[in-house]
């Protein structure tokens, strides 16, 4: 299964309810939510009350990316937003296996986020324990950055590694995801979840969200269904 997950951080914060309605009407099922602490990255984003309000208002599944230090503290905090996934960065946890177990114990699907500067091999010991790998194709912190093409080699390596395993977590890509970069991702093995933001959706280009998402959905082969891991 393939799906697109809009990054709500890139939406208009003054019209958040309208944005959520428009995304729902466009057939979106999964919403990517960046949580930033101003320490791991030089920006703050998406507090607990905002995500709880989104969860209470919208039927969309939440995919939380913790760009924070001390992820276990935030896992406990943000569980009340009832996310489908929580991703954390390997380098932020002294005991990644325990952090993975912590996430799963709350009924949430664990995911590891891979910074563009992190070697993909670092997550191999944990692949059998997680439900998703989030490959960052920009450095986390700010929207509108240039795509890091060297991450494509990591994508190819990850596919090769997963081909040797029975358990295959989803692969998510995030950072300047638009038609040209999707073409490159598809050429290096593809992904399951494509996070879109200002490069292709939340911008001043004419067209509704449905009109903007349709060509991207066709490009990745989305059938407007969630990945099988979300269907229980």
HELIX and SHEET records of a PDB file:
HELIX    1   1 UNK A    8  UNK A   10  5                                   3    
HELIX    2   2 UNK A   13  UNK A   15  5                                   3    
HELIX    3   3 UNK A   16  UNK A   25  1                                  10    
HELIX    4   4 UNK A   48  UNK A   57  1                                  10    
HELIX    5   5 UNK A   71  UNK A   78  1                                   8    
HELIX    6   6 UNK A   79  UNK A   81  5                                   3    
HELIX    7   7 UNK A   90  UNK A   92  5                                   3    
HELIX    8   8 UNK A   96  UNK A  105  1                                  10    
HELIX    9   9 UNK A  120  UNK A  129  5                                  10    
HELIX   10  10 UNK A  151  UNK A  162  1                                  12    
HELIX   11  11 UNK A  179  UNK A  187  1                                   9    
HELIX   12  12 UNK A  209  UNK A  220  1                                  12    
HELIX   13  13 UNK A  228  UNK A  230  5                                   3    
SHEET    1   A 9 UNK A  44  UNK A  45  0                                        
SHEET    2   A 9 UNK A  30  UNK A  37 -1                                        
SHEET    3   A 9 UNK A   3  UNK A   7  1                                        
SHEET    4   A 9 UNK A 193  UNK A 196  1                                        
SHEET    5   A 9 UNK A 170  UNK A 174  1                                        
SHEET    6   A 9 UNK A 132  UNK A 136  1                                        
SHEET    7   A 9 UNK A 109  UNK A 114  1                                        
SHEET    8   A 9 UNK A  85  UNK A  89  1                                        
SHEET    9   A 9 UNK A  61  UNK A  67  1                                        
END                                                                             
